[in-house]
Amino acid sequence: MKDNLAEPVQRAVESIKSTAGEAVSTVTDEPQSAAGDVGDHARQAKENVRDHT
């Protein structure tokens, strides 16, 4: 069971890292719209985790 989850969890972690990086870039580059974008990224990351588990 543990081995079956390792790969999807790793993919989800990488996706979250990527999403977090995009959110940080957004905050740095576009402060006005950053809050909404961070929320969108967080929702997408949560969906990615759900899809991969």
PyMOL CGO cylinders between C-alpha atoms (Angstrom):
from pymol import cmd
from pymol.cgo import CYLINDER

trace = [
    CYLINDER, 0.00, 0.00, 0.00, 2.73, 2.42, 0.95, 0.3, 1, 1, 1, 1, 1, 1,
    CYLINDER, 2.73, 2.42, 0.95, 4.55, 1.94, -2.37, 0.3, 1, 1, 1, 1, 1, 1,
    CYLINDER, 4.55, 1.94, -2.37, 1.34, 2.59, -4.29, 0.3, 1, 1, 1, 1, 1, 1,
    CYLINDER, 1.34, 2.59, -4.29, 1.05, 6.03, -2.74, 0.3, 1, 1, 1, 1, 1, 1,
    CYLINDER, 1.05, 6.03, -2.74, 4.70, 7.07, -2.98, 0.3, 1, 1, 1, 1, 1, 1,
    CYLINDER, 4.70, 7.07, -2.98, 4.68, 8.14, -6.63, 0.3, 1, 1, 1, 1, 1, 1,
    CYLINDER, 4.68, 8.14, -6.63, 1.35, 10.04, -6.59, 0.3, 1, 1, 1, 1, 1, 1,
    CYLINDER, 1.35, 10.04, -6.59, 2.32, 11.79, -3.37, 0.3, 1, 1, 1, 1, 1, 1,
    CYLINDER, 2.32, 11.79, -3.37, 5.70, 12.78, -4.83, 0.3, 1, 1, 1, 1, 1, 1,
    CYLINDER, 5.70, 12.78, -4.83, 3.98, 14.17, -7.95, 0.3, 1, 1, 1, 1, 1, 1,
    CYLINDER, 3.98, 14.17, -7.95, 1.56, 16.11, -5.74, 0.3, 1, 1, 1, 1, 1, 1,
    CYLINDER, 1.56, 16.11, -5.74, 4.45, 17.52, -3.69, 0.3, 1, 1, 1, 1, 1, 1,
    CYLINDER, 4.45, 17.52, -3.69, 6.24, 18.65, -6.86, 0.3, 1, 1, 1, 1, 1, 1,
    CYLINDER, 6.24, 18.65, -6.86, 3.01, 20.22, -8.12, 0.3, 1, 1, 1, 1, 1, 1,
    CYLINDER, 3.01, 20.22, -8.12, 2.57, 22.08, -4.84, 0.3, 1, 1, 1, 1, 1, 1,
    CYLINDER, 2.57, 22.08, -4.84, 6.16, 23.33, -4.95, 0.3, 1, 1, 1, 1, 1, 1,
    CYLINDER, 6.16, 23.33, -4.95, 5.62, 24.55, -8.50, 0.3, 1, 1, 1, 1, 1, 1,
    CYLINDER, 5.62, 24.55, -8.50, 2.33, 26.20, -7.57, 0.3, 1, 1, 1, 1, 1, 1,
    CYLINDER, 2.33, 26.20, -7.57, 3.90, 27.87, -4.55, 0.3, 1, 1, 1, 1, 1, 1,
    CYLINDER, 3.90, 27.87, -4.55, 6.71, 29.22, -6.73, 0.3, 1, 1, 1, 1, 1, 1,
    CYLINDER, 6.71, 29.22, -6.73, 4.18, 30.66, -9.16, 0.3, 1, 1, 1, 1, 1, 1,
    CYLINDER, 4.18, 30.66, -9.16, 2.28, 32.23, -6.28, 0.3, 1, 1, 1, 1, 1, 1,
    CYLINDER, 2.28, 32.23, -6.28, 5.46, 33.86, -4.93, 0.3, 1, 1, 1, 1, 1, 1,
    CYLINDER, 5.46, 33.86, -4.93, 6.26, 35.21, -8.39, 0.3, 1, 1, 1, 1, 1, 1,
    CYLINDER, 6.26, 35.21, -8.39, 2.75, 36.58, -8.64, 0.3, 1, 1, 1, 1, 1, 1,
    CYLINDER, 2.75, 36.58, -8.64, 3.01, 38.28, -5.27, 0.3, 1, 1, 1, 1, 1, 1,
    CYLINDER, 3.01, 38.28, -5.27, 6.32, 39.84, -6.28, 0.3, 1, 1, 1, 1, 1, 1,
    CYLINDER, 6.32, 39.84, -6.28, 5.23, 40.94, -9.75, 0.3, 1, 1, 1, 1, 1, 1,
    CYLINDER, 5.23, 40.94, -9.75, 1.57, 41.85, -9.29, 0.3, 1, 1, 1, 1, 1, 1,
    CYLINDER, 1.57, 41.85, -9.29, 0.69, 42.75, -5.70, 0.3, 1, 1, 1, 1, 1, 1,
    CYLINDER, 0.69, 42.75, -5.70, -2.86, 43.94, -6.51, 0.3, 1, 1, 1, 1, 1, 1,
    CYLINDER, -2.86, 43.94, -6.51, -4.08, 40.65, -7.95, 0.3, 1, 1, 1, 1, 1, 1,
    CYLINDER, -4.08, 40.65, -7.95, -1.80, 38.43, -5.87, 0.3, 1, 1, 1, 1, 1, 1,
    CYLINDER, -1.80, 38.43, -5.87, -4.31, 37.54, -3.16, 0.3, 1, 1, 1, 1, 1, 1,
    CYLINDER, -4.31, 37.54, -3.16, -6.81, 36.10, -5.63, 0.3, 1, 1, 1, 1, 1, 1,
    CYLINDER, -6.81, 36.10, -5.63, -4.08, 34.28, -7.53, 0.3, 1, 1, 1, 1, 1, 1,
    CYLINDER, -4.08, 34.28, -7.53, -2.67, 32.73, -4.34, 0.3, 1, 1, 1, 1, 1, 1,
    CYLINDER, -2.67, 32.73, -4.34, -6.16, 31.46, -3.51, 0.3, 1, 1, 1, 1, 1, 1,
    CYLINDER, -6.16, 31.46, -3.51, -6.47, 29.99, -7.01, 0.3, 1, 1, 1, 1, 1, 1,
    CYLINDER, -6.47, 29.99, -7.01, -3.07, 28.30, -6.70, 0.3, 1, 1, 1, 1, 1, 1,
    CYLINDER, -3.07, 28.30, -6.70, -4.00, 26.88, -3.31, 0.3, 1, 1, 1, 1, 1, 1,
    CYLINDER, -4.00, 26.88, -3.31, -7.23, 25.44, -4.68, 0.3, 1, 1, 1, 1, 1, 1,
    CYLINDER, -7.23, 25.44, -4.68, -5.38, 23.96, -7.65, 0.3, 1, 1, 1, 1, 1, 1,
    CYLINDER, -5.38, 23.96, -7.65, -2.77, 22.38, -5.37, 0.3, 1, 1, 1, 1, 1, 1,
    CYLINDER, -2.77, 22.38, -5.37, -5.49, 20.87, -3.20, 0.3, 1, 1, 1, 1, 1, 1,
    CYLINDER, -5.49, 20.87, -3.20, -7.18, 19.42, -6.30, 0.3, 1, 1, 1, 1, 1, 1,
    CYLINDER, -7.18, 19.42, -6.30, -3.85, 18.02, -7.52, 0.3, 1, 1, 1, 1, 1, 1,
    CYLINDER, -3.85, 18.02, -7.52, -3.28, 16.27, -4.21, 0.3, 1, 1, 1, 1, 1, 1,
    CYLINDER, -3.28, 16.27, -4.21, -6.80, 14.85, -4.30, 0.3, 1, 1, 1, 1, 1, 1,
    CYLINDER, -6.80, 14.85, -4.30, -6.32, 13.65, -7.90, 0.3, 1, 1, 1, 1, 1, 1,
    CYLINDER, -6.32, 13.65, -7.90, -3.04, 11.89, -7.10, 0.3, 1, 1, 1, 1, 1, 1,
    CYLINDER, -3.04, 11.89, -7.10, -4.11, 10.09, -3.94, 0.3, 1, 1, 1, 1, 1, 1,
]
cmd.load_cgo(trace, "trace")
